[in-house]
Amino acid sequence: MSIQDGFTPEMIIELARELRRLAKIEDDRAAAEAATVPYWSPCPPSVLGARAAARALRADAELLDTCWRPQSLAS
C-alpha cells in the first residue's frame, strides 16, 4: 500500500501544506520562548522539543511531496 492509495494529489499537497504550517507554529513558539532566556543560559528543553517537532513535521511534508509526484516527474 502506498500513500497515494485513496488520496488525490490535491489532498496530499494540502496535507503537506498543513504540516508546514504546523512546523512554522512550532518554530515561532520556540523562538518566542528562546527570546525570553538570556543568551548565556542553556536553551530550555521545551524550545529544543518545539524545534525537533518542527523538523519532524517538515520531514513528513517533504516525504509527502516526493510521494505524490508522478513517476515521470520524480526523476
VMD Tcl script that draws the C-alpha trace (Angstrom):
set ca {
  {0.00 0.00 0.00}
  {1.31 3.44 -0.87}
  {0.47 6.92 0.37}
  {-1.33 7.52 -2.91}
  {-3.97 4.85 -2.27}
  {-7.26 6.60 -1.59}
  {-5.83 10.13 -1.73}
  {-5.94 12.65 -4.54}
  {-2.82 14.68 -5.33}
  {-4.68 17.76 -4.09}
  {-5.31 16.13 -0.71}
  {-1.65 15.16 -0.35}
  {-0.49 18.64 -1.35}
  {-2.87 20.21 1.17}
  {-1.71 17.85 3.92}
  {1.93 18.76 3.21}
  {0.96 22.45 3.35}
  {-0.73 21.92 6.73}
  {2.32 20.10 8.08}
  {4.48 23.08 7.07}
  {2.02 25.48 8.73}
  {2.22 23.48 11.95}
  {6.02 23.41 11.69}
  {6.06 27.20 11.48}
  {3.90 27.44 14.58}
  {6.38 25.21 16.43}
  {9.32 27.30 15.20}
  {7.59 30.53 16.22}
  {6.79 29.13 19.65}
  {10.39 28.01 20.11}
  {11.70 31.41 19.01}
  {9.34 33.29 21.33}
  {10.33 31.17 24.31}
  {14.03 31.26 23.48}
  {13.84 35.06 23.31}
  {12.92 35.18 26.99}
  {16.07 33.30 28.03}
  {19.39 35.15 28.44}
  {21.85 34.19 25.71}
  {24.28 32.71 28.24}
  {21.67 30.33 29.65}
  {21.09 26.91 28.18}
  {18.12 26.50 25.91}
  {15.08 25.14 27.78}
  {14.09 21.59 26.82}
  {10.72 22.87 25.58}
  {12.49 25.02 22.98}
  {14.55 22.06 21.81}
  {11.38 19.94 21.69}
  {9.48 22.50 19.63}
  {12.39 22.75 17.18}
  {12.55 18.97 16.89}
  {8.79 18.83 16.28}
  {9.13 21.44 13.53}
  {11.91 19.43 11.87}
  {9.83 16.25 12.02}
  {6.78 17.99 10.56}
  {8.85 19.40 7.70}
  {10.42 15.99 7.03}
  {6.95 14.44 6.77}
  {5.87 17.23 4.42}
  {8.90 16.55 2.22}
  {8.07 12.85 2.20}
  {4.55 13.64 1.04}
  {5.93 15.93 -1.66}
  {8.03 13.11 -3.07}
  {5.23 10.53 -2.81}
  {2.54 12.38 -4.73}
  {4.63 13.26 -7.77}
  {4.02 11.11 -10.80}
  {6.96 8.87 -11.57}
  {7.76 10.85 -14.72}
  {8.36 13.98 -12.59}
  {10.26 12.24 -9.78}
  {13.38 11.61 -11.83}
}
mol new
graphics top color blue
foreach p $ca { graphics top sphere $p radius 0.5 }
foreach p [lrange $ca 0 end-1] q [lrange $ca 1 end] { graphics top cylinder $p $q radius 0.2 }
display resetview
